[in-house]
Amino acid sequence: MIVIGGGLAGLAAGVALAESGWRVRLFEQRPFLGGRATSYVLPDGEHVDNCQHVTLGCCTNLADFYKRVGSADKIKFFDRLFFLDPEGRRGEMQAGMLPAPFHMTGSFAAFAPLTLLDKLSIARAMLDILGAKGHPADLEENGGVSMLEWLRRRGQTQGAIERFWRVVLVSALDEELDRTDARFGVDVFWKAFLSNRTGYRMGVPAVPLANLYDGCKSEIERRGGEVNLRASVRGLKIENGEIAAVRFDEGKEENADAYVFAVPHTALAELLPESVKQSDPSLANLDKIKVSPITGVHFWFDRQVMKEPFVTLLDTRTQWIFNKTELYEDINGRANKTDGGQYLQLVVSASYELLPKSRQEIIDLCLSEVRHALPTAREAQLVKATVIKEAAATFSPEPGVDRWRPKQETSVRGLFLAGDWTATGWPATMEGAVRSGYLAAEAVLRVAGAPRKFLQPDLEPDGFVAMWLGKSHDAALRGEN
């Protein structure tokens, strides 16, 4: 078995297949594992993530993957989400004592950055999602409706759109509301905020992202496989409708019984021969899947400027500030505070407007927003800063994009696909990437006549939602406890 690509999708497929008895040979063109969800070391020895990646309680497959590779204890979960508007009004979202779907009612009612009219309009839309059991009838209209249009149909105030729906969804889906399929947006709120009282809990890595994948390499190698870095695939050899080999640098070829390509859809489109694209409609439309950018900005201050582990900014270009000094902990749980300074990472999703800007322009813009939001940062000295632009960070969840997303099993014998851009039912998230890897592994095993399930079910509804959907009383009680 050959797996091409050492991102989350390839690692999930490789680990699953290794567990199933296959000898996995994984090839990654970069000198490290993790793909877009990784970290690297600056010349001065500082570890930085290419972008801050988080998980939620509803990401069941990502949680399963972390357990398989021994990284579950490297994720810190938080029950409270912090928000801050330009006027200095703070808001918090946290589950209270009530069962789902009413568990957020208390903190939502007290959310200062929203007006009463904003809250009433949001409540109406939430009740619509709830009444439709997460599947409002107009989601599939004309091949897909945008999230912005869906919200306008439900009379959402401008404040509700900008300070609630947009804040959550642009970060979760890496796309603006007018370019996002409403099905994905509704799914976020159904799975993370309505159906289960723990679905919204946010997990943040307490180590540099690259450290999450240490167990992947050892797991594959322990079962007789190998992981090859700095190994770039240059082409495919296809004979009689079957993949016969993959070509690397210097004409080197490798062959196997099956191949999982876990590379970006743009890279796959370049590798596939035109004859294959023409013979398989699902592979002929990869160019119709667009991409979205994310920009990460890293600031090191000479003193502490924030106490919270993270905060969401409202009405600013900067969407999230993560307190990396507080989040990075050693194995004894002590915060990594060096020289009294503080390291913050800022995230700007769907950062189209930042792409043409220079590094210094981005630093100046974001620093101004940080100093406005955090008064203690106004007197602090910025020791250093760096900017990381990911122009093609994710695929764009545009209305109707699912029609272009191929399944993991292709018409080419022996060729399987993995990647968050494949048909997973999820948008471009780490959860979606792992789901695709598990689905690819299942497809390989199914074709080989040894079917096995890896895909984990969604987080079970609990509370009143479970009872309303016809779940057992015991399941409802388990969710409430």
C-alpha positions in Angstrom: 0.0 0.0 0.0 1.3 3.4 -1.0 -0.1 6.6 0.6 0.9 9.9 -1.1 0.7 12.8 1.2 1.5 13.2 4.9 -1.3 15.6 5.9 -4.1 14.6 8.2 -6.0 12.8 5.5 -3.0 10.7 4.5 -2.0 10.0 8.0 -5.5 8.9 9.0 -5.6 6.6 6.0 -2.1 5.3 6.6 -2.6 4.5 10.3 -6.0 2.9 9.7 -4.6 0.6 6.9 -1.5 -0.2 9.0 -3.8 -1.3 11.8 -5.6 -3.5 9.3 -2.5 -5.4 8.4 -1.3 -3.6 5.3 2.3 -2.6 4.9 2.0 1.1 4.4 4.6 3.2 2.6 3.8 6.9 3.0 5.5 9.5 0.9 5.4 13.2 1.8 7.1 15.9 -0.3 7.8 18.2 2.7 10.4 17.5 5.4 7.7 17.2 8.0 4.2 15.6 8.6 0.9 17.4 9.1 0.4 19.2 5.8 -1.4 22.5 6.2 -2.0 21.7 9.9 1.5 21.7 11.1 4.3 23.9 12.6 7.9 24.7 12.0 10.8 26.2 13.7 12.0 29.8 13.1 15.8 30.5 12.8 15.8 31.6 16.4 14.4 28.3 17.6 10.8 29.5 18.1 8.1 27.0 17.2 5.2 28.5 15.2 2.0 26.9 13.8 1.4 27.7 10.1 -2.1 28.6 11.3 -4.0 28.0 14.6 -6.1 24.8 14.2 -8.7 23.8 16.7 -11.2 21.1 17.2 -14.7 21.0 18.6 -16.5 18.5 20.8 -18.6 17.4 17.7 -15.4 16.4 15.8 -15.7 12.7 16.7 -13.3 11.3 14.0 -10.5 13.7 14.8 -10.9 12.7 18.5 -10.6 9.1 17.5 -7.5 9.8 15.4 -5.8 11.6 18.2 -6.5 8.6 20.5 -5.1 6.1 17.9 -1.8 8.0 17.6 -1.4 8.9 21.3 -2.1 12.6 21.0 -5.4 13.0 22.8 -3.7 14.3 26.0 -2.0 17.1 23.9 -5.4 18.8 23.4 -6.8 21.3 26.0 -10.5 21.6 25.9 -12.4 24.8 27.0 -16.0 25.1 28.0 -16.1 28.9 27.8 -15.7 31.1 24.7 -14.7 34.7 25.0 -15.8 37.6 22.7 -14.8 41.3 22.7 -16.2 44.2 20.7 -14.5 47.5 19.8 -16.4 49.3 22.6 -14.9 46.9 25.2 -18.1 45.0 25.8 -17.3 41.4 26.6 -19.4 38.3 25.9 -19.1 34.7 26.9 -20.7 31.6 25.6 -20.9 28.6 27.9 -23.3 25.7 28.6 -25.4 26.2 31.7 -27.5 23.7 33.6 -30.3 23.3 31.1 -30.3 20.4 28.7 -29.8 20.7 24.9 -31.0 22.6 23.0 -31.4 25.2 25.8 -28.0 24.8 27.4 -26.7 28.1 25.9 -29.7 30.2 26.9 -28.3 31.8 29.9 -25.0 33.0 28.4 -26.8 34.0 25.2 -29.3 36.1 27.0 -26.4 37.9 28.8 -24.3 38.4 25.7 -23.5 42.1 25.8 -22.3 42.7 22.3 -25.8 41.8 20.9 -28.9 43.9 21.2 -32.3 42.4 22.1 -33.4 42.6 18.5 -30.3 40.8 17.4 -30.9 38.0 19.9 -34.6 37.6 19.0 -33.7 37.3 15.3 -31.0 34.7 16.1 -33.4 32.8 18.3 -36.0 32.6 15.5 -33.4 31.2 13.1 -32.2 28.7 15.7 -35.7 27.5 16.2 -36.0 27.1 12.5 -32.9 24.8 12.4 -34.2 22.9 15.5 -37.7 22.5 14.0 -36.2 21.1 10.8 -34.0 18.7 12.8 -30.9 20.4 11.3 -32.2 20.2 7.7 -34.3 23.2 6.7 -36.2 22.5 3.4 -34.6 25.3 1.4 -31.0 24.3 1.9 -30.9 22.4 -1.4 -32.8 24.9 -3.4 -31.4 25.5 -6.9 -28.3 23.4 -6.1 -27.5 25.3 -2.9 -28.2 28.6 -1.4 -25.7 30.9 0.3 -25.6 31.3 4.0 -26.1 35.0 3.7 -29.2 34.6 1.6 -30.5 31.9 4.0 -30.1 34.3 7.0 -31.7 37.2 5.1 -34.7 35.1 4.4 -35.1 34.6 8.1 -35.0 38.3 8.9 -31.7 38.4 10.6 -30.6 41.9 11.8 -27.3 43.3 10.5 -25.9 43.0 14.1 -26.9 39.4 14.3 -25.2 38.6 11.0 -22.0 40.5 11.7 -21.6 39.8 15.4 -22.9 36.2 15.6 -23.3 34.2 12.4 -20.3 35.7 10.6 -18.0 35.5 13.6 -18.7 31.8 14.1 -19.0 30.6 10.5 -16.1 32.5 8.8 -13.8 31.0 11.3 -15.3 27.5 11.1 -15.6 27.4 7.3 -12.9 29.8 6.1 -15.2 31.6 3.8 -17.5 34.7 3.7 -21.2 34.1 4.2 -22.2 35.0 0.6 -19.8 32.4 -0.7 -20.7 29.6 1.8 -23.3 26.9 1.2 -26.0 27.3 3.8 -26.0 23.6 4.4 -22.5 23.7 5.9 -23.4 26.8 8.0 -26.5 25.2 9.4 -24.6 22.0 10.1 -22.1 23.9 12.2 -24.9 25.2 14.5 -26.8 22.0 14.6 -23.9 19.8 15.5 -21.9 22.2 17.6 -24.5 24.3 19.4 -27.9 22.8 19.3 -28.1 19.0 19.3 -25.6 18.2 22.1 -24.5 20.3 25.1 -20.8 19.4 24.6 -20.5 19.8 20.8 -19.3 23.4 21.1 -16.4 22.7 23.4 -13.2 23.9 21.8 -10.0 21.9 21.9 -6.7 23.7 21.3 -3.4 21.9 20.9 -1.2 22.5 23.9 1.9 21.7 21.8 3.2 22.9 18.4 1.0 21.2 15.7 3.9 19.1 14.4 4.1 17.4 17.8 0.7 15.9 17.3 1.9 13.6 14.6 4.9 11.9 16.4 2.8 8.8 17.0 1.7 8.5 13.3 5.2 7.7 12.0 5.9 5.3 14.9 2.5 3.6 14.4 3.1 3.0 10.7 6.7 1.8 11.2 5.8 -0.4 14.2 3.6 -2.4 11.8 6.3 -2.9 9.2 5.7 0.3 7.1 7.8 3.3 6.3 7.4 7.1 6.2 9.4 8.9 3.5 9.9 12.6 3.7 11.1 15.0 1.0 9.6 12.6 -1.6 7.8 14.4 -4.4 5.5 12.5 -6.8 6.1 13.5 -10.4 3.6 11.4 -12.2 1.3 8.4 -12.4 1.8 5.3 -14.6 -1.6 4.0 -15.7 -2.0 0.8 -17.8 -5.3 -0.7 -18.9 -7.4 1.4 -16.6 -5.3 0.5 -13.5 -2.6 2.4 -11.7 0.6 0.5 -12.1 3.2 2.8 -10.4 4.0 6.3 -9.2 7.0 8.2 -10.4 9.3 10.2 -8.2 12.4 12.3 -8.9 15.2 10.9 -11.1 12.7 8.5 -12.8 12.3 6.3 -9.7 9.1 4.3 -9.7 7.3 2.6 -6.8 4.4 0.2 -7.1 1.9 -1.4 -4.7 -1.4 -3.2 -4.6 -3.3 0.0 -3.9 -2.6 3.7 -3.8 -4.2 6.5 -1.7 -3.6 10.0 -3.0 -4.0 12.4 -0.1 -2.9 15.6 -1.8 -4.7 18.9 -2.6 -7.2 18.7 -5.4 -5.1 21.2 -7.4 -2.1 18.9 -7.1 -4.1 15.8 -8.1 -5.5 17.6 -11.2 -1.9 18.2 -12.4 -0.9 14.6 -11.8 -3.8 12.9 -13.5 -3.5 12.2 -17.2 -6.2 13.9 -19.4 -7.4 10.5 -20.5 -8.3 9.7 -16.9 -10.1 13.0 -16.3 -12.1 12.5 -19.5 -13.2 9.0 -18.6 -14.2 9.8 -15.0 -16.6 12.8 -14.6 -15.9 13.0 -10.8 -12.2 13.7 -11.7 -12.9 16.0 -14.6 -14.3 18.8 -12.5 -11.6 19.3 -9.9 -10.8 22.7 -11.3 -14.3 23.8 -10.3 -13.4 23.5 -6.6 -12.1 26.9 -5.5 -9.8 27.7 -2.6 -9.9 30.1 0.3 -7.0 31.8 2.2 -6.1 32.0 5.8 -3.5 34.4 7.3 -1.7 33.8 10.6 0.0 36.7 12.4 2.4 36.0 15.3 3.3 38.6 17.9 5.9 38.4 20.7 5.5 41.1 23.3 7.9 42.0 26.1 5.3 41.5 28.8 1.9 39.8 29.4 -0.9 41.6 27.5 -3.8 39.2 27.9 -4.9 36.6 30.5 -7.5 34.6 28.6 -6.4 31.5 26.6 -8.1 33.0 23.5 -10.5 35.7 22.6 -12.7 36.4 19.6 -12.7 40.0 18.3 -15.9 41.5 16.8 -16.0 44.0 14.0 -12.3 43.7 13.2 -10.2 42.1 10.5 -8.5 40.0 13.2 -10.9 37.3 14.2 -9.1 35.3 16.9 -6.2 36.0 19.3 -4.7 32.9 20.9 -2.5 33.2 24.0 0.1 30.7 22.9 2.2 31.3 26.0 -0.7 30.1 28.1 -1.7 27.3 25.8 1.7 25.8 25.4 2.4 23.7 28.4 5.1 21.2 29.3 4.1 17.7 30.4 3.9 18.9 34.0 1.2 21.4 33.1 3.3 24.5 33.8 2.7 27.4 31.5 5.6 28.1 29.2 6.3 31.7 30.2 9.8 32.7 29.1 11.5 36.0 30.1 8.2 37.5 31.3 7.1 38.0 27.6 4.0 36.7 25.8 3.5 35.1 22.5 0.1 35.7 20.7 -1.1 34.1 17.5 -3.8 35.9 15.4 -6.0 34.3 12.8 -7.7 35.9 9.9 -9.9 33.4 7.9 -11.1 34.1 4.4 -8.3 36.7 4.3 -8.7 37.7 0.7 -8.0 41.4 1.4 -4.7 40.6 3.1 -3.2 38.6 0.3 -1.9 41.6 -1.7 -0.7 43.5 1.4 2.9 43.4 2.5 4.1 41.8 5.6 4.6 45.1 7.4 1.1 46.4 6.3 -0.5 43.3 7.9 1.6 43.6 11.0 0.6 47.3 11.4 -3.1 46.6 10.8 -3.3 43.7 13.2 -1.1 45.3 15.9 -3.4 48.3 15.9 -6.4 46.0 16.4 -4.7 44.1 19.2 -3.7 47.3 21.0 -7.3 48.6 20.7 -8.7 45.4 22.1 -6.1 44.8 24.8 -5.3 48.0 26.7 -2.2 46.4 28.3 -0.7 45.9 24.9 -0.6 49.6 24.3 2.4 50.1 26.6 4.0 46.7 25.6 6.9 46.6 23.2 6.5 44.3 20.2 9.7 42.3 20.2 9.2 40.5 16.9 6.5 39.5 14.5 5.9 37.2 11.6 3.2 36.6 9.0 2.2 33.4 7.4 -0.1 33.5 4.4 -1.9 30.4 3.2 -3.4 31.4 -0.1 -5.0 28.0 -0.7 -5.5 27.0 2.9 -8.9 25.2 2.3 -11.3 24.5 -0.4 -14.1 27.0 -0.6 -17.5 25.7 0.6 -19.4 27.5 -2.1 -23.1 26.7 -2.7 -23.3 23.5 -4.7 -19.6 22.6 -4.3 -20.6 19.0 -3.2 -21.5 18.1 -6.8 -17.7 18.5 -7.7 -16.3 16.6 -4.7 -15.3 13.0 -5.8 -15.7 9.9 -3.7 -12.7 8.1 -2.2 -13.0 5.2 -4.6 -12.3 6.1 -8.3 -12.9 4.4 -11.6 -9.2 3.8 -11.9 -8.5 0.4 -10.3 -6.2 0.7 -7.3 -6.5 4.5 -7.1 -8.2 5.9 -4.0 -8.5 9.5 -2.8 -8.3 11.2 0.5 -8.5 14.9 1.5 -11.0 17.2 3.1 -12.1 18.2 -0.5 -13.4 14.7 -1.3 -17.0 13.7 -0.5 -17.0 13.6 3.3 -20.3 15.5 4.1 -18.1 18.0 6.0 -16.4 21.2 5.0 -12.7 21.8 5.0 -11.8 21.0 8.6 -9.4 18.7 10.3 -12.4 16.5 11.1 -13.2 16.4 7.4 -9.6 15.5 6.5 -9.6 12.6 9.0 -13.1 11.4 7.8 -11.7 11.3 4.3 -8.7 9.2 5.4 -10.9 6.8 7.2 -13.3 6.6 4.2 -10.4 5.9 1.8 -9.1 3.1 4.1 -12.6 1.6 4.2 -12.8 1.8 0.4 -9.4 0.0 0.0 -10.4 -2.7 2.4 -13.9 -3.1 0.8 -12.4 -3.6 -2.7 -9.8 -6.1 -1.2 -12.7 -8.2 0.2 -11.9 -7.4 3.9 -14.3 -4.7 4.8 -13.8 -2.8 8.1 -15.3 0.4 9.6 -13.2 3.3 10.8 -15.6 6.2 10.4 -17.0 7.3 13.7 -20.7 8.3 14.1 -21.6 11.9 14.8 -21.9 13.1 18.3 -25.2 11.7 19.7 -27.9 14.3 20.4 -28.7 14.6 24.0 -31.1 16.3 26.4 -34.5 17.2 25.0 -33.2 16.9 21.5 -32.4 13.2 22.0 -35.9 12.6 23.3 -37.5 14.6 20.6 -35.6 12.7 17.9 -36.7 9.4 19.4 -33.4 8.5 21.1 -33.6 6.3 24.2 -34.2 7.9 27.6 -30.9 6.5 28.8 -29.0 8.2 26.0 -30.6 11.5 26.9 -29.6 11.1 30.5 -26.0 10.3 29.6 -25.8 13.5 27.6 -27.2 15.5 30.5 -24.8 14.1 33.1 
